[in-house]
Amino acid sequence: MGGAARILSGLLEARTGQILSESRAWRMETALKPVLRAHGLSDMDALASRLMGRKDATLENDVVNALLNNESSFFRDLQIFDMIHRHILPRIHGQRSDRTLRIWSAGCSTGQEVYSLAIQLCNDMARWRGWRIEILATDISTAAIAQAKAGIFTQMDVQRGLPVGDLLKWFDPAGDDWRANSALRQMIDFRTDNLFDARAPQGEYDLLLCRNVLLYFTPERRQSVLRLLARHSHAGSVLLLGAGETVIGHSDDFIPHAEFRGGYGRRAAAATQAGGAMRRAV
């Protein structure tokens, strides 16, 4: 990795905690071409020089947004969404006497994951009628959150995983694109937030999704994120990570879930201690 690439990857790590892998590093110049054009810079060396020469918050933000991996799709890993629909949500429904469902998607990218969840809930609204449903979706990328809030997706985006029936039912044409209708958009609270200085999450969540996020962090950073997720979960919470991620070796708070394959639940002692601490804090 050259000098300019090291400076730029160092900025990404400092701002987000993400380590730029070799597979992403070789695509760095391609990812940054729009930034170079927008700021009148000839190449990555000129970009690195500008960043080192003076503080430019707008340029830094543009670089970080360009380097972040915002890969997402509707109903990504369909078996996970099938498990959420058939098993996890019905279990939560049976447990919550206060008729409140709270979901947090940490690292939500451009929003396809939480829109998929919102579609599932809307399609099963007879079950949830009379419930208060709160969906928090956070990501450090200001560009990703802006797109997610707008709810506008290209034809290619909606062709990746979104059933045609759900597209026609829950999205409206927007020129050549599609926009999630107001019912879906109003269900979700999108926030720009940093998992290492989190301000958006409040209280405890029944379902927490942090999928394909931890793999970009060092082991120490993974432990920090899992501690944050533990602070905002309770004894009955379910945590879902990406297919290549695990809590094993990174957290004493979570263990593989006894019922939901690929999911994680709170370790009994840890959940009891966390619940007591939360009540004392309140």
Buried (B, 14 or more C-beta within 10 A) or exposed (E): EEEBBEBBBEBBBEBBBBBBEEEBBEEBBEBBEEBBEEBEBEEBBBBBEBBEEEEEEEBBBBBBBBBBBBEBBBBBBEEBBEBBBEBBBEBBBEEBEEEEBBBBBBBBBBBBBBBBBBBBBBBBEEEBEEBEBBBBBBBBBBBBBEBBBBBBBEEEBBEBBBEEEBBEEBBEEEEEBBBBBEEBBEBBBBBBBBBBEBEBBEEBBBBBBBBBBBBBBEEEBBBBBBEBBBBBBBBBBBBBBBEEBBBEEBBEBBBEBEEBEBBBBBBEEBBEBBBEEBEEEE
